[in-house]
Amino acid sequence: MMITTFINGMDISFLDEIEQGGGKFHSRSVRTAEEGEDLLHILKDNGVNAIRLRIWNDPPGVFCNLERTLVMAKRIKEAGLDFLLDFHYSDKWADPANQWKPKAWEALDFSGLTSAVYDYTRETLEALQSQGTLPDMVQIGNEITPGMLWGEGKVDGDCDTPEQWEQFTTLVKAGIAGAKSVDSDLSIMIHIDRGADHPASRNFFDRFLEHGVNYDVIGLSFYSWWHGTLDDLQLNLNELALRYNKDIIVVETAYPWTLNAPEGFPVIVNEEAQLHDGYPATEEGQAKYMKDFINVIENTPNGKGIGFYYWEPAWIPSQKEWSVGHENGWSNLALFDFEGKKLDSLHF
C-alpha cells in the first residue's frame, strides 16, 4: 500500500473499556451533552486520520480480543479513518520486558508454534475482511527488540545466538505470510522500542535484512523520559531512512500536560527531571513538544518519515480497576484532561 498522506495517528485501544465503564469525552469546555461526544469524531475534527488498536489472543478481560476488535474496527472505518492493527501474539502486554506466549500455545513445539502464528494472523484478518474492515496496515509483534513468543523467539541476553535469531525471524515470517495470504497488498510494520538508539536499531534491522524478512514499514517507540532527546530521535530516523530505504512511523509517543496526578491515581511521569529540556509539563509545553516532534519526523531524509501514533491519548482516569490488572498511570500523558475534556494540544 502506498502511503501518500502524513499519518496523524492515535492508539485508542482503551476506548472500548473506558466507554463501557462510563467515561465520556468532550471537545468543548462547556458540556452541551451529558452523554459526551464520540471520541472518534473529536479526533477526526482535530486532524487525526488514523487509529491503532492492539489485539491480544485471549486476554483475561473482555477487551482487545477479536470480538471487541471487530466492533471497534467497524467504528473506525465508518468514521473514515485508516486502521493499524497491532498483533501482540500474547494474552497480555507484549513489550521489551514481556513477550509471553498465549496460554493456548504454550505446549506447542516450534513447528506447531509457527503454524499457530500463521493461522491466527490469517483468521483474524479474514474475520475483519469479512465485515469490510480489513486494516490498512498490521504490526507483526509489538516492541519486538528482544524477540517475541519467548522462549523460542527470544533473542536478547544469553539468547542472542544465530539459532535463536533464525527461530525468531521464522515466527515473524509466519505472521507476515498469514497477513499476506489475506491481502498481498497489506502493508506490514515491524516495531521496536529503540526510537532514539541507533546502534540497537541498526543491529536489529540488519539482522532482519540478513534473514530475508520482507516488510514495508519500520515502527519505533519514542518516549523522551525513557529513550532520549528529539535530536537522538532525528539521528536515528536519518540513519535508518538512508540505510534501509523504508518508510518509518514513530508508532508510540506521548508527553505530559501536567505533573500532577488525579486524586487517588498514580502517574508514571511526575518529576521535572523526566521532562525534555524546553518542554514544560503544561498544555502549551505538550503542544510545543508535539509540533517539534512532528517536525523531526517530517525532516527525515527522502520523505521516509511518514507519520506517528500517539499512545493512548484518551486513557482518562474514569475508573480505578482496569482489565489489564493495574491502575492508569498515563492520565497526565493523555490529550484530554482528567474529566475527558479535549486539551488544546490535540490539534494536528
C-alpha positions in Angstrom: 0.0 0.0 0.0 1.4 3.4 -1.0 1.0 5.9 1.8 0.6 9.5 0.4 -0.8 11.4 3.4 1.2 12.1 6.6 -0.2 9.9 9.3 -1.6 11.8 12.4 -2.5 8.7 14.3 -3.8 7.7 17.8 -3.7 4.4 19.7 -7.1 4.3 21.5 -7.1 0.7 22.4 -8.6 1.5 25.9 -11.6 3.4 24.4 -13.9 0.4 24.4 -13.2 -0.2 28.1 -13.5 3.5 29.0 -16.9 3.8 27.4 -18.3 0.7 28.9 -17.0 1.9 32.3 -18.9 5.2 31.9 -16.0 7.5 30.7 -17.0 10.4 28.5 -15.2 12.8 26.2 -16.0 16.4 25.3 -14.5 18.8 22.7 -15.6 22.0 24.5 -15.1 23.4 27.9 -18.9 23.8 28.4 -20.5 20.4 28.1 -23.5 20.5 25.8 -24.4 16.9 26.1 -24.3 14.9 29.4 -23.6 11.7 27.4 -20.5 13.2 25.9 -19.3 13.1 22.3 -17.9 10.3 20.1 -14.2 10.3 20.6 -13.6 9.3 17.0 -15.4 12.3 15.8 -13.5 14.6 18.1 -10.2 13.1 16.9 -11.1 13.4 13.3 -12.3 17.0 13.7 -8.8 17.8 15.1 -6.8 16.4 12.3 -6.4 12.8 13.3 -6.6 10.4 10.2 -5.6 7.0 11.6 -6.3 4.8 14.6 -4.2 2.0 16.0 -5.7 -0.9 18.1 -3.8 -3.7 19.9 -5.1 -7.2 19.8 -4.5 -9.9 22.4 -5.2 -13.6 21.7 -7.3 -14.4 24.8 -7.0 -11.7 27.4 -8.3 -12.2 30.9 -10.6 -9.1 30.4 -13.2 -8.9 27.7 -11.3 -6.1 25.8 -8.8 -6.1 22.9 -9.8 -9.6 21.9 -11.1 -10.5 18.4 -14.7 -10.0 19.3 -14.2 -6.4 20.5 -11.7 -5.6 17.8 -14.4 -6.4 15.2 -16.7 -3.9 16.9 -14.1 -1.2 17.2 -12.8 -1.7 13.6 -16.3 -1.1 12.3 -16.5 2.2 14.1 -13.0 3.3 12.8 -13.9 2.6 9.2 -17.3 4.2 9.5 -15.6 7.3 10.8 -13.5 7.3 7.6 -10.2 6.7 9.4 -7.3 4.5 8.5 -6.7 1.4 10.7 -3.5 -0.1 12.0 -3.8 -3.4 13.9 -1.1 -4.3 16.4 -0.7 -8.1 16.9 0.9 -8.7 20.3 0.8 -12.5 19.9 0.1 -12.8 23.7 -2.8 -12.8 26.1 -1.4 -9.6 27.7 1.1 -6.8 27.2 4.0 -7.6 24.9 6.9 -5.2 25.3 10.7 -5.4 25.8 10.2 -7.0 29.3 7.2 -9.2 28.3 6.9 -11.3 25.2 5.0 -14.3 26.7 3.2 -16.8 24.6 -0.6 -17.1 24.6 -1.7 -19.8 27.1 -3.2 -21.9 24.3 0.2 -22.0 22.5 2.4 -22.9 25.5 2.7 -26.6 24.8 3.3 -26.4 21.1 6.6 -27.5 19.6 8.3 -25.0 17.2 6.6 -26.2 14.1 3.2 -26.0 15.8 4.0 -22.5 17.2 5.0 -21.3 13.7 1.7 -22.7 12.3 -0.3 -21.1 15.1 1.2 -17.7 14.3 0.3 -18.1 10.6 -3.2 -19.4 11.3 -4.1 -16.9 14.0 -2.9 -13.9 11.9 -4.8 -15.2 8.8 -8.0 -16.0 10.6 -8.1 -12.7 12.5 -7.7 -10.7 9.3 -10.2 -12.8 7.4 -12.7 -12.0 10.1 -12.1 -8.3 9.7 -12.1 -8.6 6.0 -15.5 -10.4 6.0 -17.1 -7.4 7.6 -15.4 -4.9 5.3 -12.9 -3.6 7.9 -9.5 -5.0 6.9 -6.7 -3.0 8.4 -4.7 -0.7 6.2 -1.5 -1.9 8.0 -0.6 -4.5 10.5 2.2 -4.9 13.0 3.7 -8.3 13.4 4.5 -8.1 17.1 4.8 -5.2 19.5 8.2 -3.7 20.5 9.9 -6.9 19.5 13.5 -5.7 20.1 14.2 -8.8 22.4 12.2 -11.1 20.1 8.7 -12.5 20.7 6.9 -15.6 21.8 9.6 -16.5 24.4 11.5 -18.7 24.7 11.7 -20.0 21.1 11.6 -16.4 19.8 13.8 -14.8 22.4 17.0 -13.0 21.1 18.4 -11.0 23.9 20.9 -11.7 26.6 22.1 -15.3 26.5 19.6 -16.0 23.7 21.3 -13.6 21.3 22.5 -16.5 19.1 22.2 -17.4 15.4 19.9 -20.2 16.2 17.5 -18.0 18.2 17.5 -15.3 15.5 16.6 -18.0 13.0 13.7 -19.1 15.1 12.5 -15.6 15.9 12.6 -14.4 12.2 10.8 -17.7 11.2 8.0 -16.8 13.5 7.8 -13.2 12.2 7.8 -14.5 8.6 4.9 -16.8 9.5 2.9 -13.8 10.8 3.7 -11.8 7.6 2.7 -14.8 5.4 -0.5 -15.1 7.3 -1.3 -11.5 6.7 -0.3 -11.5 3.0 -2.4 -14.6 2.4 -5.5 -12.5 3.1 -4.3 -9.5 1.1 -1.0 -9.4 -0.7 -1.0 -5.6 -0.7 -1.4 -5.3 3.1 1.3 -3.1 4.5 3.5 -4.8 7.1 5.2 -2.9 10.0 8.0 -4.2 12.2 8.0 -2.4 15.5 10.8 -2.0 18.0 11.2 0.2 21.1 14.5 2.0 20.4 13.4 5.2 18.8 16.5 7.2 19.9 19.0 4.3 20.0 20.6 4.0 16.5 23.2 1.2 17.3 20.4 -1.0 18.7 18.0 -0.2 15.9 20.6 -0.9 13.3 21.6 -4.2 14.9 18.0 -5.3 14.9 17.1 -4.3 11.3 20.5 -5.6 10.0 19.5 -9.0 11.4 16.2 -8.9 9.7 18.0 -8.0 6.4 20.3 -10.9 6.9 17.4 -13.3 7.4 15.4 -12.0 4.5 12.4 -10.7 6.4 10.3 -8.8 3.9 8.3 -5.9 5.4 7.2 -2.4 4.4 7.5 0.0 7.4 9.8 0.5 10.3 7.9 1.3 13.5 9.6 2.9 16.5 8.6 3.8 20.0 9.9 7.1 21.4 9.2 8.3 24.9 11.7 11.1 25.8 11.8 10.2 29.6 12.9 6.6 28.7 14.6 6.9 25.3 16.4 10.3 24.8 16.1 13.6 23.1 14.4 14.8 19.9 18.0 15.2 18.5 18.6 11.5 19.3 15.4 10.6 17.5 16.3 12.7 14.5 19.7 11.0 14.2 18.1 7.5 14.3 15.4 8.4 11.7 18.1 9.9 9.4 20.3 6.9 9.6 17.5 4.3 9.3 16.0 6.0 6.3 19.3 6.2 4.4 20.4 2.6 5.3 17.1 0.7 4.7 15.1 3.0 2.3 11.9 2.1 4.1 9.0 4.2 5.4 9.3 5.0 9.1 6.5 5.7 11.6 7.0 6.6 15.2 4.2 4.4 16.3 4.3 5.3 20.0 4.9 8.6 21.7 3.4 10.8 24.5 4.3 13.8 26.6 2.8 15.2 29.9 0.5 18.2 30.1 0.9 18.3 33.9 3.0 16.6 36.6 0.0 16.5 39.0 -1.9 13.3 39.4 -5.7 13.0 39.7 -6.8 12.3 43.2 -6.4 8.6 44.1 -4.3 7.8 41.0 -0.5 7.5 40.4 1.2 8.8 37.3 4.5 7.4 35.9 5.9 10.8 34.8 5.8 13.0 37.9 9.2 14.7 38.2 10.8 17.7 36.5 13.8 15.5 35.8 11.7 13.4 33.5 10.9 16.3 31.2 12.6 17.1 27.9 14.5 20.4 28.2 12.5 23.2 26.8 9.1 21.5 27.1 7.3 22.2 30.4 4.6 19.9 31.6 1.8 22.2 30.6 -0.8 22.2 27.8 1.5 24.7 25.9 4.6 22.6 26.6 2.8 19.4 25.4 1.7 21.2 22.2 5.2 22.6 21.5 6.6 19.1 22.1 4.2 17.6 19.6 4.9 20.3 17.0 8.6 19.9 17.2 8.3 16.1 17.4 6.3 16.1 14.1 8.8 18.4 12.5 11.6 15.9 13.3 9.6 13.1 11.5 8.8 15.3 8.6 12.5 16.2 8.1 13.5 12.5 7.7 15.5 12.1 4.5 13.8 11.2 1.3 10.4 11.7 2.7 10.7 8.4 4.6 9.2 9.8 7.9 5.5 9.2 7.1 3.8 9.8 10.4 3.2 9.0 14.1 0.7 7.4 16.5 0.2 8.9 19.9 -0.1 6.2 22.5 -3.4 6.2 24.5 -4.3 9.9 24.3 -7.7 9.1 25.7 -6.8 6.9 28.7 -8.5 9.1 31.2 -8.9 8.2 34.9 -12.5 7.2 34.5 -12.3 4.1 36.7 -10.0 2.6 39.3 -9.8 -1.0 38.1 -8.8 -2.0 34.5 -8.9 -5.3 32.7 -5.1 -5.1 32.3 -4.7 -5.6 36.1 -3.1 -2.3 37.1 -4.0 1.3 37.6 -3.9 4.0 35.0 -0.6 5.8 35.4 -1.0 7.5 32.0 -3.7 10.1 32.6 -1.3 13.2 32.6 0.1 12.0 29.3 -3.2 12.0 27.5 -4.6 14.6 25.2 -7.7 15.0 27.3 -7.9 16.3 30.9 -8.9 14.1 33.8 -12.6 14.7 33.1 -12.3 13.9 29.4 -12.2 17.4 28.0 -10.1 17.9 24.9 -6.8 19.8 25.5 -5.6 22.5 23.2 -2.6 20.3 22.3 -5.0 17.9 20.4 -4.8 19.7 17.1 -2.9 18.5 14.0 
